[in-house]
Amino acid sequence: MPAFLNAQEPPPGLARRVAARATEAREALAHYTYRQTVTVEELGANGARAGEYKEIRDVVFSPEGERTEKVAGKTADRLQHLRLTPEDFEDVREVQPFLFDTEQLRAYETKYKGVETMDGVECYLLQVRPRQVLAGQRLFDGLLWASTSDFSIVRTEGKAVPEIRSMKQENLFPRFTTMWEPVDGKYWFPIHTFADDTLDFRVGPQRMRLNIRYADYKRFSAESSIRFEGEKK
């Protein structure tokens, strides 16, 4: 065990090491197909489900090797009070599966919070906050756990910022947790994002739940044969 694990100071260049490892993971993820299932539930005062949105997307490659997203089945939108915005969908793609890579490093300030065991893994705990938020940006504000063995991200907890409040609109976002697991024994990829939060709108509070599941990670190779359901061999 490295001597610095019990010290007050973090290992040298901790944020840069986490970002470098996350960059490797992001580059590896670009070569994988997977399924992403997004579910948003509205909850009534008694906790019962009052409305739901559900969408399933497959990240796939065309026969020419181009990476794209494909909606699987029909999207169900039965929300009664909430409306999903472009910011919500950007958060689903970029903020909730937050990979703190080297390009993003300059946008954040970090504070070392010590060593903690998370999901059975000994981790460095970092507080991650935006240095500033410019118009149109979607950023992460929260906590990040990275493995002490190889600096892979294991878990994040926080929220997407900024919230958008004006005379004409309110666009509020829940606090969430995202969990990672190793895939193919090398890189950690997101497997589950969940939130259970109450959004304090001017018209009244609205409790909601968010679940994002990632499944069926498969590495794509040029030799792979991509066939869709119903396509003849």
C-alpha positions in Angstrom: 0.0 0.0 0.0 1.4 3.4 -0.9 2.6 5.4 2.1 0.6 8.5 1.2 -2.8 6.8 1.7 -2.8 7.7 5.3 -1.3 11.2 4.8 -3.2 14.5 4.9 -1.9 15.4 1.4 -3.1 13.9 -1.8 -0.8 12.0 -4.2 1.1 14.4 -6.6 -1.0 15.5 -9.5 -4.1 13.6 -8.4 -6.6 15.5 -10.5 -4.4 15.2 -13.6 -4.0 11.5 -13.1 -7.8 11.0 -12.7 -8.4 13.1 -15.8 -5.8 11.2 -17.8 -7.4 7.9 -16.9 -10.9 9.2 -17.7 -9.6 10.3 -21.1 -8.4 6.8 -21.8 -11.8 5.5 -20.7 -13.7 8.0 -23.0 -11.5 7.1 -25.9 -12.1 3.4 -25.3 -15.9 3.9 -24.9 -16.0 5.4 -28.4 -15.3 1.9 -29.7 -18.1 0.2 -27.8 -21.8 -0.3 -28.6 -24.3 -0.3 -25.8 -27.9 0.2 -24.8 -29.0 3.2 -22.8 -32.5 3.2 -21.1 -33.7 6.5 -19.7 -36.7 6.6 -17.4 -38.1 9.7 -15.7 -41.0 9.4 -13.2 -43.2 12.0 -11.7 -44.3 11.2 -8.2 -47.5 12.5 -6.5 -47.8 13.6 -2.9 -48.4 10.0 -1.7 -45.3 8.8 -3.6 -47.3 7.1 -6.3 -46.2 7.4 -9.9 -48.2 10.1 -11.7 -46.4 10.2 -15.0 -43.5 8.6 -16.9 -41.1 9.1 -19.7 -39.1 6.2 -21.1 -36.7 6.0 -24.0 -34.3 3.3 -25.2 -31.3 4.2 -27.4 -28.7 1.9 -28.9 -25.3 3.3 -29.6 -24.2 1.4 -32.7 -21.9 1.4 -35.6 -23.0 1.4 -39.3 -21.5 -1.2 -41.7 -19.1 1.7 -42.7 -18.0 2.0 -39.1 -19.7 5.3 -38.2 -20.9 5.6 -34.6 -24.5 6.7 -34.2 -27.5 6.5 -31.9 -30.6 4.5 -32.8 -33.9 4.8 -30.9 -35.1 1.3 -30.0 -38.9 1.0 -30.1 -41.3 3.8 -29.4 -40.6 6.5 -26.9 -43.2 6.7 -24.2 -43.9 10.3 -22.9 -46.7 10.3 -20.3 -45.4 13.1 -18.1 -48.1 15.3 -16.7 -46.1 18.3 -15.2 -42.5 17.9 -16.2 -41.1 18.7 -19.7 -37.8 17.4 -20.8 -35.6 20.1 -22.4 -32.5 20.1 -24.6 -30.5 20.7 -21.4 -31.9 17.5 -19.9 -30.9 15.4 -22.8 -27.5 17.0 -22.9 -27.1 16.1 -19.2 -28.1 12.5 -20.0 -25.3 12.3 -22.6 -22.5 14.3 -21.0 -23.0 15.4 -17.4 -24.6 12.4 -15.7 -22.1 9.9 -17.2 -19.4 12.5 -16.2 -15.9 11.6 -17.4 -13.5 14.1 -15.9 -11.1 14.1 -18.9 -8.1 16.3 -19.6 -10.1 18.6 -21.9 -12.5 19.3 -19.0 -9.8 19.6 -16.3 -9.2 23.4 -16.9 -13.0 24.1 -16.4 -13.0 22.8 -12.9 -11.4 23.3 -9.5 -10.9 20.3 -7.3 -10.4 19.7 -3.6 -9.0 16.5 -2.1 -11.3 15.1 0.6 -9.3 12.0 1.6 -9.5 8.3 1.0 -12.8 6.4 1.3 -14.1 2.9 0.4 -16.9 3.2 -2.2 -18.7 0.2 -3.7 -16.0 -2.1 -2.2 -13.2 -0.1 -3.9 -10.6 2.0 -2.0 -10.9 5.5 -3.6 -9.6 9.0 -3.6 -12.5 11.4 -2.9 -12.5 14.7 -4.9 -14.9 17.6 -4.7 -15.3 18.9 -8.3 -16.7 22.4 -9.0 -16.9 24.6 -12.1 -14.5 27.5 -12.1 -17.1 29.5 -13.9 -20.2 28.7 -15.9 -20.6 30.5 -19.3 -23.8 30.8 -21.2 -24.9 27.6 -22.8 -22.5 25.4 -20.8 -23.7 22.3 -18.9 -21.2 21.3 -16.2 -21.0 19.0 -13.2 -20.9 20.1 -9.5 -20.3 17.4 -6.9 -18.1 14.6 -5.7 -16.0 12.1 -7.5 -14.5 8.8 -6.3 -11.5 7.4 -8.2 -9.8 4.1 -7.5 -6.5 4.3 -5.6 -5.1 1.5 -7.7 -5.4 3.0 -11.2 -7.4 6.4 -10.8 -10.5 5.0 -12.6 -13.7 6.8 -11.8 -15.9 4.5 -9.6 -18.8 6.9 -8.6 -20.0 10.5 -8.9 -22.6 12.3 -6.9 -23.8 15.8 -7.7 -25.9 17.7 -10.1 -25.8 19.4 -13.5 -25.4 23.2 -13.5 -26.5 25.9 -14.0 -30.2 25.8 -13.2 -32.1 28.2 -15.4 -34.6 30.6 -13.8 -36.1 33.5 -15.6 -39.5 35.3 -15.7 -40.6 33.1 -18.5 -39.2 29.7 -17.6 -37.7 27.5 -14.9 -35.4 24.6 -15.8 -34.4 22.7 -12.7 -32.2 19.6 -12.4 -32.0 16.8 -9.8 -29.1 15.6 -7.7 -27.9 12.3 -9.1 -25.6 9.4 -8.5 -23.7 7.5 -11.2 -22.0 4.2 -10.7 -19.3 2.6 -12.8 -18.1 -0.9 -13.3 -15.1 -2.4 -15.1 -15.8 -3.7 -18.6 -13.5 -6.2 -20.3 -11.2 -6.1 -17.2 -9.6 -2.8 -18.2 -11.8 0.3 -18.3 -14.7 1.5 -16.0 -17.8 2.5 -17.8 -21.1 4.0 -16.4 -23.7 1.3 -15.6 -26.4 3.2 -13.6 -27.5 6.7 -12.9 -30.3 7.4 -10.4 -31.9 10.3 -8.8 -34.8 10.8 -6.4 -35.3 14.5 -5.8 -37.8 17.3 -5.4 -37.6 20.2 -7.8 -38.8 23.5 -6.2 -40.7 25.2 -9.0 -42.5 28.5 -8.4 -45.8 26.8 -9.0 -45.0 24.2 -6.4 -42.6 21.3 -5.6 -42.4 18.3 -7.9 -40.8 15.1 -6.8 -39.2 13.0 -9.6 -37.1 9.9 -10.1 -34.5 9.4 -12.8 -33.0 6.1 -13.8 -30.5 5.6 -16.6 -29.3 2.1 -17.3 -26.3 1.2 -19.5 -26.2 -2.4 -20.7 -24.7 -4.8 -23.3 -21.3 -3.1 -23.7 -19.6 -4.7 -26.8 -16.4 -3.6 -28.4 -16.8 -2.9 -32.1 -14.2 -4.0 -34.7 -14.0 -3.5 -38.4 -14.6 -7.2 -38.9 -17.9 -7.1 -36.9 -21.1 -7.7 -38.9 -23.8 -5.3 -37.8 -27.4 -6.6 -38.4 -30.6 -5.0 -37.2 -33.7 -6.9 -36.2 -35.6 -8.2 -39.2 -32.7 -7.8 -41.6 -32.0 -10.8 -43.7 -28.6 -12.5 -43.4 
